[in-house]
Every structure is written in structure tokens, then in C-alpha cells.
């Protein structure tokens, strides 16, 4: 069961690391999201977002191997993924690239549900 918790947090971590490549510039952001990031302010904000996702992804992978941080990691993961999915659902009209992000976050949510349930089971047995 502990291995399942670890595996699910690693998968969620990798999903959150994928946008990190956006820090490389507007061209990479355009590939990720299918939008133009030629406006400097938007490029700065989105590149910073990429860094924050990288930090979150690293934290998930770190927590995967440090049980003391796993509860916080699952909470952060749920907030990250569910907030994005709710925003996408409430706004709608997004492009194919953002739909791909929604699919990735849906997969991350499934991993969080499975991993969170396994984590709760392990916690109760301890």
C-alpha cells in the first residue's frame, strides 16, 4: 500500500513538472497552451507559473518518499488540480492544448484519489 502512495505522488509530481518547460520562453509556452505569449507581462507571469508548478512537482516527488509530508502533498495536489478543473469547467471555450491540460489534471486527480485513499488506509493501520 505504501508503494501505491509513492507511485501516485510520483505520477502527480511528473504531471506538475511538465509545464516547467514553459520557463524557457514564449515559444515553449505557445506550444504548451496554444496561445501567443508575445506580450512581455503575460510571458513573465506564465514563466513564473511554470516555476511554481516545477516547485510543486518537486514537492510531490519529495513527499512520495517522505511519509511525514504526504498528507500535505495530497492536500496541495487536490487544491491545485480541482481548482484548475473547476476554473476550466466554469469558463469553458478552451482550446485543444488547454483541453490536454484538463485531461492531464483529470489523470492527476484520479491518482490523487487512489493515492489519497491508500494513504488514509496506511495512516489508519499505523
C-alpha positions as CSV (number, residue, x, y, z in Angstrom):
1,X,0.0,0.0,0.0
2,X,2.9,2.4,0.8
3,X,4.3,1.7,-2.7
4,X,0.9,2.7,-4.2
5,X,1.0,6.0,-2.3
6,X,4.6,6.6,-3.5
7,X,3.7,5.8,-7.1
8,X,0.7,8.0,-7.2
9,X,2.6,11.0,-5.8
10,X,5.4,10.5,-8.3
11,X,2.9,10.4,-11.2
12,X,1.2,13.6,-9.9
13,X,4.7,15.2,-9.5
14,X,5.6,14.4,-13.0
15,X,2.4,15.8,-14.3
16,X,3.1,19.0,-12.4
17,X,6.6,19.1,-13.8
18,X,5.5,19.1,-17.4
19,X,4.7,22.9,-17.6
20,X,8.2,23.7,-16.2
21,X,9.5,23.7,-19.7
22,X,7.5,27.0,-20.1
23,X,10.2,28.8,-18.2
24,X,12.3,28.5,-21.3
25,X,10.3,31.2,-23.1
26,X,7.3,32.3,-25.0
27,X,7.8,29.8,-27.8
28,X,7.6,26.9,-25.4
29,X,4.6,28.4,-23.6
30,X,2.9,28.8,-27.0
31,X,3.5,25.1,-27.7
32,X,2.1,24.1,-24.2
33,X,-1.0,26.2,-24.3
34,X,-1.7,27.1,-28.0
35,X,-1.7,30.8,-27.3
36,X,0.6,33.7,-28.2
37,X,2.8,34.9,-25.3
38,X,4.4,37.8,-27.2
39,X,3.1,40.4,-24.6
40,X,6.0,40.6,-22.1
41,X,3.9,40.9,-19.0
42,X,1.9,37.8,-19.8
43,X,5.1,35.9,-20.7
44,X,6.6,36.9,-17.3
45,X,3.5,35.7,-15.4
46,X,3.3,32.4,-17.3
47,X,7.0,31.7,-17.0
48,X,6.7,32.3,-13.3
49,X,3.7,30.0,-13.2
50,X,5.9,27.4,-14.8
51,X,8.5,27.8,-12.0
52,X,5.8,27.4,-9.3
53,X,4.5,24.2,-11.0
54,X,8.0,22.9,-11.0
55,X,8.3,23.6,-7.3
56,X,5.0,21.9,-6.6
57,X,6.0,18.9,-8.8
58,X,9.4,18.5,-7.0
59,X,7.5,18.7,-3.7
60,X,5.2,15.9,-4.7
61,X,8.1,13.7,-5.7
62,X,9.9,14.5,-2.5
63,X,6.8,13.7,-0.4
64,X,6.4,10.4,-2.2
65,X,9.5,9.2,-0.4
66,X,8.9,11.1,2.9
67,X,5.7,9.9,4.5
68,X,5.6,12.8,7.0
69,X,4.9,15.2,4.1
70,X,2.4,13.1,2.2
71,X,-0.8,14.4,3.8
72,X,0.2,18.0,2.9
73,X,1.2,16.8,-0.6
74,X,-2.2,15.3,-1.1
75,X,-4.0,18.4,0.1
76,X,-1.9,20.6,-2.1
77,X,-2.5,18.3,-5.1
78,X,-6.2,18.3,-4.6
79,X,-6.3,22.1,-4.4
80,X,-4.1,22.5,-7.5
81,X,-5.9,20.0,-9.7
82,X,-9.5,20.6,-8.6
83,X,-9.2,24.4,-8.8
84,X,-7.9,24.2,-12.3
85,X,-10.6,21.8,-13.4
86,X,-13.3,23.9,-11.8
87,X,-12.0,27.1,-13.5
88,X,-11.8,25.4,-16.9
89,X,-15.3,23.9,-16.5
90,X,-16.8,27.2,-15.3
91,X,-15.2,29.3,-18.1
92,X,-15.4,26.8,-20.9
93,X,-14.5,27.5,-24.5
94,X,-10.8,26.5,-24.2
95,X,-8.6,25.3,-27.0
96,X,-7.2,21.8,-27.7
97,X,-4.0,22.5,-25.8
98,X,-5.9,23.5,-22.6
99,X,-8.1,20.5,-23.1
100,X,-5.0,18.4,-23.0
101,X,-4.1,20.1,-19.7
102,X,-7.6,19.2,-18.4
103,X,-7.0,15.6,-19.4
104,X,-3.7,15.6,-17.6
105,X,-5.2,17.1,-14.5
106,X,-8.1,14.6,-14.6
107,X,-5.5,11.8,-14.6
108,X,-3.7,13.6,-11.7
109,X,-7.0,13.7,-9.9
110,X,-7.5,10.0,-10.3
111,X,-4.0,9.4,-9.0
112,X,-4.7,11.7,-6.0
113,X,-7.9,9.8,-5.2
114,X,-6.3,6.4,-5.4
115,X,-3.1,7.6,-3.6
116,X,-5.1,9.5,-1.0
117,X,-7.3,6.5,-0.2
118,X,-4.2,4.3,0.1
119,X,-2.5,6.9,2.3
120,X,-5.6,7.1,4.6
121,X,-5.6,3.3,4.8
122,X,-1.9,3.2,5.7
123,X,-2.4,6.0,8.3
124,X,-5.3,4.1,9.9
125,X,-3.3,0.9,10.1
126,X,-0.3,2.6,11.8
